[in-house]
Protein backbone atom coordinates (compact mmCIF):
# COMPACT_ATOMS: atom_id res chain seq x y z
CA UNK A 1 0.00 0.00 0.00
CA UNK A 2 1.20 3.52 -0.75
CA UNK A 3 0.27 6.85 0.78
CA UNK A 4 -0.63 10.03 -1.10
CA UNK A 5 3.06 10.80 -1.63
CA UNK A 6 3.75 7.44 -3.28
CA UNK A 7 5.72 6.15 -0.30
CA UNK A 8 5.20 2.58 0.85
CA UNK A 9 3.40 2.17 4.15
CA UNK A 10 2.00 -0.70 6.15
CA UNK A 11 -1.74 -1.40 6.32
CA UNK A 12 -3.22 -1.23 9.81
CA UNK A 13 -4.47 -4.50 11.22
CA UNK A 14 -8.05 -5.12 12.26
CA UNK A 15 -6.84 -5.25 15.86
CA UNK A 16 -5.30 -1.76 15.55
CA UNK A 17 -8.47 -0.36 14.02
CA UNK A 18 -10.63 -1.97 16.72
CA UNK A 19 -8.36 -0.51 19.41
CA UNK A 20 -8.72 2.96 17.88
CA UNK A 21 -12.52 2.70 17.82
CA UNK A 22 -12.64 1.31 21.35
CA UNK A 23 -10.50 4.20 22.58
CA UNK A 24 -13.04 6.71 21.23
CA UNK A 25 -15.92 4.69 22.72
CA UNK A 26 -14.17 4.70 26.08
CA UNK A 27 -13.76 8.50 25.93
CA UNK A 28 -17.44 8.89 25.07
CA UNK A 29 -18.45 6.80 28.08
CA UNK A 30 -16.12 8.60 30.46
CA UNK A 31 -17.25 12.06 29.32
CA UNK A 32 -20.92 11.09 29.54
CA UNK A 33 -20.36 9.97 33.13
CA UNK A 34 -18.80 13.38 33.83
CA UNK A 35 -21.74 15.19 32.20
CA UNK A 36 -19.74 16.79 29.38
CA UNK A 37 -22.45 16.23 26.78
CA UNK A 38 -21.15 18.68 24.18
CA UNK A 39 -17.86 16.78 23.97
CA UNK A 40 -19.80 13.50 23.95
CA UNK A 41 -21.83 14.70 20.98
CA UNK A 42 -18.70 15.76 19.09
CA UNK A 43 -16.99 12.43 19.73
CA UNK A 44 -20.11 10.51 18.71
CA UNK A 45 -20.19 12.41 15.43
CA UNK A 46 -16.48 11.74 14.95
CA UNK A 47 -17.00 8.03 15.62
CA UNK A 48 -19.98 7.67 13.28
CA UNK A 49 -18.15 9.42 10.44
CA UNK A 50 -14.80 7.68 10.96
CA UNK A 51 -13.53 5.28 8.34
CA UNK A 52 -12.33 2.96 11.09
CA UNK A 53 -15.82 2.50 12.54
CA UNK A 54 -17.28 1.95 9.07
CA UNK A 55 -14.59 -0.62 8.32
CA UNK A 56 -15.32 -2.48 11.56
CA UNK A 57 -19.07 -2.44 10.86
CA UNK A 58 -18.54 -3.98 7.41
CA UNK A 59 -16.04 -6.45 8.82
CA UNK A 60 -18.49 -7.54 11.52
CA UNK A 61 -21.40 -7.85 9.08
CA UNK A 62 -19.31 -9.90 6.67
CA UNK A 63 -17.97 -12.11 9.45
CA UNK A 64 -21.36 -12.69 11.09
CA UNK A 65 -23.09 -13.59 7.82
CA UNK A 66 -20.36 -16.04 6.83
CA UNK A 67 -21.68 -19.58 7.05
CA UNK A 68 -25.34 -18.59 6.95
CA UNK A 69 -27.49 -21.11 5.11
CA UNK A 70 -29.91 -18.64 3.54
CA UNK A 71 -28.88 -15.84 1.20
CA UNK A 72 -31.38 -13.33 2.60
CA UNK A 73 -33.68 -12.82 5.55
CA UNK A 74 -36.59 -14.29 3.58
CA UNK A 75 -34.59 -17.22 2.21
CA UNK A 76 -35.14 -16.25 -1.43
CA UNK A 77 -32.13 -16.84 -3.62
CA UNK A 78 -33.05 -14.44 -6.39
CA UNK A 79 -35.89 -12.27 -7.54
CA UNK A 80 -37.68 -13.22 -10.73
CA UNK A 81 -38.87 -10.41 -12.99
N, C-alpha and C positions, 0 to 999 in steps of 0.2 A: 504494500500500500504506500502511496506517496501523498505528501501534503500539498498545499496550494503552491508551494515554491518548487515542487518537483523533487524534494528530498525524500528519501525512504524513511518510513517510520513504522512502528509496530502497532498492530491492531490491538485495542483493549480487549481483555477477556470478558466473558459474561460475568464472572465473579467481580471484576473491577467495576463494571457498570452497575451491578446490583449493589455493591458497597456504596457507590456514589449516590444512588437513589435512596438507599436506606439512611444515609447521612442526612439528606434533606428531610426525609420523613421524621427522623429523630428530632431535628431542629424544629419542625412544625409542631410536634407533640410538646416539646419543652416550652416553646413560646406560648402555646395555647394554655398550658398549665399556669404560666405566669401572667396571662391575661393580655398579652401583646398581640391583639387581633389584627392590627394593620400589617404587622410583619408576617403574621400567619397567612394572611390573604396574599401578600406578595410572594411568599415562598410556595404557596399552593399553586399560584399562577405559573411560577417558574417551573414547578415540578410537572404540571400538566403539559406545558409547552416544550419540555425538554426532550431532546432526541433519545436520551438514555431511557427515560420512562416509556417512551413509545416503543423503543427496541425491546425492552423487557416485557411489555404487554404482548407484542407480537410473538416473542419467544415463548411466553407462557401459553398463549393460545395455540400455537403450533405444537408445543410439547404435550399439552393436555388432550388435544384432539388426535394425537398419534395413537393408532391402535384401535380407534373407534370402529365399530362394525357397520355403522350406517353413515352414508355420505352427508346427510343433513338431519335436521331435527325431526322432519317428517318421514325420513327413511326413503324418500324418492331419489332415484339415481339421476334422473334427468327430466327435464320438462319437454313434453311433446307439443309441437305447435298446433 
